[in-house]
Amino acid sequence: MQEFNRLLRFVIAVCASLLMATSLSAQSFSPRLTTPRLAPLPVEGRTDAQKQMLASRADYNIYKTLANHVELYNRWSPLGQYLLNGSGLPARDREIAMLRMGWLCQSPYEWSQHARIAQGAEAGLTAADVHRIAEGADAKGWGDFDRTLIRMVDELRYDTKISDATWKALSTKYSPQQIIDVMYTASQYQLVSMALNSLGVQLDPILKDFIPTDVPQPKLASMPTSPRLATPRVKPLVLNEMTAEQRELVKPQMRDGVVPNLYATLAVHTKFYTPRRTFGSYVQRDSSLPPKSRELLIMRTAWNIRSEYEWAHHVSYSKDAGLTDAEIARIAKGPQAAGWSEEHAALLSAADELRREAFISDATWAKLSKTYPPKQMVEIIYTVGGYTMTGLAINSLGIQVEPGNPKFPK
């Protein structure tokens, strides 16, 4: 009996060690791809639409890759161009936010492109500044507001909302519209990192500023646990408070004379509203993904980032797409729950992996590629990234679920 107990303790110890090793390995970023999953378009054989898109773009792999799906690019590009060139942010602040998110997502391409841009005359960051972005907010040399920007990005990545302290600090320099701009800038480059990593976009020869290897890698993202806001930070407008321009903007989203809180809040930023909505409506309903697939991605993303508003509004869309009440509740349990087909479990896994490390694993990519052609694979990434972007805004602005809508499952 004593020998049996000794053997049992040994087996338990070995199992514990294996479990710990598995857990630790699961906390490491997957190696980034060294070859593309979706190849950049060669010059030969381009359609007129692809030629038109690429004629006005620099000869970079990111554009030649996304030219495989011109329709999606054209619906997303106005938002990207606004955040890159048209927002109310100082270029220096914009590049700090972009680079910090690229670092947290371990996106070599995003880092290299924006390290180049950040050191240009407009943004004026030095090579030392760029490296220090990877080191984080506590690195020596930052001013107070620089630290605030870096902490904001970290909070969006890990806690999926801006903290009270950071919101207050941002408000010392920025208007509400500028806070929306900087928040969406960081979130947009999380989406960009998801796409670059998962599509395997390779560095262009011109890029010489490589992602640092002498700084410890950041942690992976997980489900946040902090309380969500119980009151709005930016008050949603009511119709009689809106200008004629704002009323015109929200008219397509009105239901029975009522504007949902998301649109009534974002209407405070009229310059931003249309580019965001142009992309948002594409991933919401206009992409080529089957409605059921789309809603599985959206609902799992809402769950992963604890955006109850998104969940509440997509319960009805999910039912319209053919999901049952039991399936909707099962989304919260994840891809390992019994009852999913291989395809639907892989969709949920893709949402989880994009949340965790801004990258779809080889195994999940292979499973999805059995069903979804290359354009739809791009749409899978952009659906998760786009709804993550919206969910982070909902959480940070404190947009409240309207009465009568469903809550998260218990």
C-alpha positions as a printed Julia matrix, in Angstrom:
410×3 Matrix{Float64}:
   0.0    0.0     0.0
   2.85   2.37    0.87
   4.51   1.61   -2.47
   1.2    2.24   -4.26
   0.8    5.61   -2.56
   4.35   6.57   -3.48
   3.65   5.61   -7.1
   0.39   7.52   -7.07
   2.12  10.66   -5.74
   4.75  10.3    -8.5
   2.07  10.0   -11.21
   0.22  13.03   -9.83
   3.44  15.06   -9.77
   4.26  14.13  -13.36
   0.75  15.01  -14.51
   0.91  18.32  -12.7
   4.23  19.11  -14.38
   2.8   18.27  -17.79
  -0.26  20.4   -17.19
   1.91  23.3   -16.1
   4.11  22.94  -19.18
   1.04  22.85  -21.41
  -0.35  25.93  -19.72
   2.93  27.81  -20.1
   3.28  26.89  -23.76
  -0.28  28.1   -24.35
   0.8   31.5   -23.05
   3.37  32.01  -25.82
   2.74  33.64  -29.17
   2.67  31.32  -32.15
   5.58  31.82  -34.56
   4.58  34.3   -37.23
   4.28  33.02  -40.78
   7.32  33.13  -43.04
   5.28  32.57  -46.21
   1.92  34.07  -47.2
  -1.34  32.21  -46.78
  -2.84  34.62  -49.32
  -0.27  35.67  -51.9
   0.08  39.3   -53.01
  -1.41  39.8   -56.47
   1.1   39.65  -59.3
   0.87  42.28  -62.0
  -0.32  39.77  -64.56
  -4.01  38.94  -64.53
  -5.28  41.8   -62.37
  -8.88  42.84  -62.93
  -9.81  46.44  -63.72
 -11.05  46.9   -60.15
  -7.77  45.58  -58.75
  -5.75  47.8   -61.08
  -7.79  50.82  -60.02
  -7.33  50.04  -56.33
  -3.6   49.5   -56.6
  -2.97  52.47  -58.91
  -3.43  54.89  -56.02
  -1.57  52.8   -53.43
   2.12  52.37  -52.71
   3.62  49.12  -53.95
   3.39  47.36  -50.6
   2.48  43.76  -49.85
  -0.41  44.77  -47.62
  -2.24  46.4   -50.51
  -1.34  43.71  -53.03
  -2.69  41.12  -50.59
  -5.93  42.94  -49.81
  -6.45  43.5   -53.54
  -7.6   39.87  -53.54
 -10.82  41.29  -52.02
 -11.42  44.73  -53.53
 -15.01  45.02  -52.31
 -14.02  44.59  -48.67
 -11.06  46.91  -49.08
 -13.2   49.65  -50.61
 -15.68  49.47  -47.73
 -12.94  49.47  -45.08
 -10.52  51.93  -46.67
 -12.44  55.15  -45.84
 -12.17  54.33  -42.13
  -8.51  53.41  -42.48
  -7.72  56.58  -44.41
  -9.61  58.74  -41.9
  -7.72  57.26  -38.93
  -4.36  57.44  -40.72
  -4.64  60.87  -42.3
  -7.88  62.65  -41.4
  -8.47  62.41  -37.66
  -7.96  65.17  -35.13
  -4.9   63.52  -33.57
  -1.33  64.78  -33.61
   0.71  62.47  -35.83
   3.05  61.64  -32.97
   0.2   60.46  -30.74
  -1.34  58.49  -33.57
   1.88  56.6   -34.29
   2.5   55.81  -30.62
  -0.95  54.23  -30.4
  -0.51  52.28  -33.64
   2.93  50.96  -32.79
   2.0   49.97  -29.26
  -0.92  47.91  -30.56
   1.3   46.35  -33.22
   3.72  45.34  -30.47
   1.02  43.89  -28.22
  -0.28  41.86  -31.18
   3.26  40.86  -32.23
   2.71  42.01  -35.8
   6.09  42.35  -37.53
   4.65  43.99  -40.64
   2.56  46.54  -38.78
   5.54  47.4   -36.6
   7.97  47.83  -39.51
   5.63  49.99  -41.58
   4.78  52.32  -38.71
   8.29  52.46  -37.31
   9.17  53.91  -40.72
   6.24  56.36  -40.68
   6.8   57.33  -37.03
  10.35  58.45  -37.76
   9.23  60.73  -40.57
   9.07  64.49  -40.31
   5.35  64.65  -39.42
   5.44  62.41  -36.36
   9.04  63.12  -35.41
   9.74  60.08  -33.24
  13.32  58.89  -32.92
  14.57  55.33  -33.24
  14.97  55.31  -29.44
  11.36  56.47  -29.02
  10.13  53.7   -31.3
  12.04  51.05  -29.36
  10.76  52.49  -26.08
   7.17  51.95  -27.28
   7.83  48.22  -27.04
   9.25  48.68  -23.54
   5.98  50.21  -22.37
   4.61  53.06  -20.3
   7.09  52.59  -17.46
  10.18  52.99  -19.63
  12.34  56.01  -18.84
  12.02  58.99  -21.15
   8.27  59.28  -21.65
   6.26  62.37  -20.82
   3.07  61.97  -18.8
   0.74  62.07  -21.8
   2.87  59.6   -23.75
   2.48  57.21  -20.82
  -1.27  57.78  -20.9
  -1.44  56.85  -24.6
   0.52  53.64  -24.05
  -1.58  52.67  -21.04
  -4.75  53.33  -23.04
  -3.63  50.87  -25.73
  -2.73  48.26  -23.12
  -6.13  48.66  -21.48
  -7.97  48.28  -24.78
  -6.01  45.16  -25.65
  -6.29  43.43  -22.3
  -9.25  44.92  -20.41
 -11.25  45.83  -23.55
 -12.07  49.27  -22.18
 -10.33  52.45  -21.13
 -10.03  52.83  -17.34
 -11.45  55.79  -15.44
  -7.98  57.13  -14.67
  -6.84  56.93  -18.28
 -10.07  58.47  -19.58
  -9.6   61.37  -17.18
  -5.98  61.82  -18.27
  -6.92  61.72  -21.98
  -9.58  64.37  -21.3
  -6.94  66.85  -20.14
  -5.72  67.17  -23.73
  -8.4   65.68  -25.99
 -12.0   66.5   -26.79
 -14.53  63.62  -26.73
 -14.17  63.42  -30.51
 -10.39  63.07  -30.22
 -10.76  60.35  -27.58
 -13.0   58.49  -30.04
 -10.32  58.99  -32.7
  -7.44  57.68  -30.59
  -9.5   54.77  -29.26
 -10.49  53.7   -32.77
  -6.94  54.24  -34.02
  -5.62  51.7   -31.51
  -8.51  49.32  -32.21
  -8.13  49.65  -35.97
  -4.51  48.58  -35.74
  -5.5   45.56  -33.7
  -7.68  44.6   -36.68
  -4.82  45.36  -39.07
  -2.48  43.2   -37.0
  -4.99  40.34  -37.04
  -5.11  40.51  -40.83
  -1.39  40.91  -41.41
  -0.51  38.05  -39.05
  -3.21  35.65  -40.21
  -2.78  36.26  -43.94
   0.99  35.98  -43.63
   1.8   39.34  -45.22
   5.59  39.45  -45.56
   7.81  42.49  -45.08
   8.61  44.55  -48.15
  12.33  44.93  -48.96
  12.14  48.67  -48.23
  11.27  48.04  -44.57
  14.34  48.16  -42.34
  12.93  48.74  -38.83
  12.21  45.32  -37.4
  10.08  44.43  -34.38
  12.35  44.33  -31.31
  13.66  40.98  -30.16
  15.5   42.33  -27.1
  12.28  43.18  -25.2
  10.23  40.44  -23.47
   7.16  39.56  -25.48
   3.86  40.95  -24.19
   1.29  38.68  -22.61
  -1.56  37.13  -24.55
  -5.06  38.54  -24.19
  -7.84  36.76  -22.32
 -11.39  37.48  -21.23
 -11.46  40.67  -19.12
 -12.88  40.52  -15.62
 -13.23  44.17  -14.58
 -16.72  45.66  -14.15
 -18.27  47.25  -17.23
 -19.46  50.86  -17.01
 -22.94  51.36  -15.55
 -23.36  54.9   -16.95
 -22.26  56.52  -20.22
 -19.1   58.57  -20.43
 -20.42  60.22  -23.6
 -24.14  60.84  -23.46
 -26.16  59.49  -26.41
 -27.93  62.29  -28.23
 -31.7   62.4   -28.49
 -33.26  63.48  -31.74
 -34.26  66.98  -30.61
 -30.66  67.62  -29.51
 -29.21  66.66  -32.89
 -28.25  68.98  -35.68
 -29.8   68.46  -39.09
 -26.58  66.73  -40.17
 -26.68  64.34  -37.22
 -30.32  63.47  -37.79
 -29.54  62.67  -41.41
 -26.63  60.46  -40.37
 -28.65  58.35  -37.92
 -31.83  58.1   -40.02
 -30.92  54.69  -41.57
 -30.44  53.22  -38.08
 -33.69  54.55  -36.58
 -36.29  52.0   -35.48
 -39.8   53.24  -34.73
 -38.49  56.75  -34.25
 -35.75  55.66  -31.81
 -32.01  55.74  -32.46
 -30.09  52.87  -30.8
 -27.62  54.08  -28.2
 -24.56  53.09  -30.27
 -25.48  55.39  -33.14
 -26.88  58.13  -30.91
 -23.5   58.21  -29.15
 -21.25  58.1   -32.21
 -23.32  60.87  -33.8
 -21.4   63.31  -31.6
 -18.53  62.8   -34.06
 -20.0   63.56  -37.47
 -16.72  63.46  -39.4
 -16.01  59.96  -38.17
 -19.55  58.56  -38.32
 -19.83  57.75  -42.04
 -16.42  56.06  -42.54
 -17.08  53.84  -39.53
 -20.59  53.0   -40.66
 -19.45  52.23  -44.21
 -17.2   49.48  -42.89
 -19.51  48.43  -40.07
 -22.44  47.78  -42.38
 -20.24  45.6   -44.58
 -19.22  43.21  -41.83
 -22.7   43.37  -40.28
 -24.68  42.27  -43.32
 -23.01  42.8   -46.72
 -20.08  40.38  -46.67
 -20.35  37.06  -48.48
 -20.2   34.99  -45.28
 -23.28  32.86  -44.59
 -25.4   34.7   -41.98
 -25.05  31.88  -39.46
 -21.25  31.9   -39.77
 -21.17  35.65  -39.43
 -23.28  35.65  -36.28
 -21.22  32.9   -34.65
 -18.12  35.08  -35.12
 -19.83  38.24  -33.89
 -21.44  36.66  -30.85
 -18.28  34.85  -29.76
 -16.32  38.09  -30.17
 -18.88  39.98  -28.08
 -18.57  37.31  -25.39
 -14.76  37.3   -25.47
 -14.48  41.05  -24.95
 -17.49  41.26  -22.61
 -19.46  43.65  -24.81
 -22.99  42.93  -23.65
 -24.46  45.6   -25.93
 -23.18  43.77  -29.02
 -24.43  40.45  -27.68
 -27.86  41.88  -26.89
 -28.36  43.31  -30.37
 -27.15  40.21  -32.17
 -29.34  37.69  -30.41
 -32.19  38.57  -32.77
 -29.87  38.6   -35.81
 -28.58  35.18  -34.76
 -32.1   33.78  -34.57
 -32.88  35.24  -37.99
 -29.74  33.47  -39.26
 -31.04  30.13  -38.01
 -29.32  29.73  -34.65
 -31.46  28.18  -31.93
 -31.7   29.45  -28.37
 -29.61  26.48  -27.26
 -26.91  27.25  -29.84
 -26.82  30.92  -28.84
 -26.34  29.95  -25.19
 -23.68  27.43  -26.26
 -21.62  30.16  -27.95
 -20.61  31.33  -24.49
 -19.23  27.86  -23.73
 -16.9   28.02  -26.71
 -15.67  25.72  -29.47
 -15.05  22.75  -27.14
 -18.72  22.49  -26.14
 -20.49  19.38  -27.37
 -22.81  19.85  -30.34
 -20.82  21.99  -32.76
 -19.93  20.81  -36.23
 -16.22  20.94  -37.14
 -16.89  24.04  -39.25
 -18.73  25.96  -36.54
 -16.26  24.95  -33.84
 -13.46  26.24  -36.09
 -15.22  29.59  -36.48
 -15.45  29.94  -32.71
 -11.8   28.9   -32.4
 -10.82  31.58  -34.93
 -12.58  34.22  -32.85
 -10.81  32.96  -29.72
  -7.38  32.87  -31.35
  -7.74  36.34  -32.86
  -8.68  37.62  -29.41
  -5.82  35.78  -27.71
  -2.92  36.53  -30.05
  -4.23  38.34  -33.15
  -3.56  35.26  -35.27
  -5.48  32.25  -36.59
  -3.54  29.03  -35.97
  -2.52  26.65  -38.75
  -4.94  24.0   -37.5
  -7.93  26.34  -37.42
  -7.0   27.9   -40.77
  -6.84  24.44  -42.37
 -10.27  23.46  -41.01
 -11.9   26.69  -42.16
 -10.27  26.53  -45.59
 -12.19  23.34  -46.29
 -15.39  25.4   -46.44
 -14.44  29.02  -46.99
 -12.63  30.35  -50.09
  -9.87  32.96  -49.72
 -12.17  36.0   -49.84
 -14.31  34.6   -47.05
 -11.21  33.8   -45.0
 -10.37  37.51  -45.2
 -13.95  38.31  -44.17
 -13.67  36.04  -41.13
 -10.7   38.07  -39.88
 -12.33  41.41  -40.61
 -15.6   40.39  -38.97
 -13.85  39.53  -35.71
 -11.56  42.56  -35.92
 -14.36  44.92  -36.85
 -16.63  43.79  -34.06
 -13.76  43.91  -31.6
 -13.27  47.52  -32.63
 -16.92  48.37  -32.06
 -17.05  46.44  -28.8
 -14.05  48.29  -27.36
 -15.77  51.57  -28.17
 -19.02  50.42  -26.59
 -17.21  49.35  -23.43
 -15.1   52.51  -23.2
 -17.87  54.99  -24.0
 -20.19  53.25  -21.55
 -22.95  52.63  -24.11
 -25.8   50.99  -22.23
 -28.08  48.18  -23.4
 -31.56  49.52  -24.12
 -34.38  48.17  -21.92
 -35.96  44.93  -23.13
 -32.86  43.54  -24.82
 -31.39  40.19  -23.7
 -28.41  40.01  -21.37
 -25.42  37.68  -21.4
 -26.24  34.06  -20.53
 -25.47  33.09  -16.95
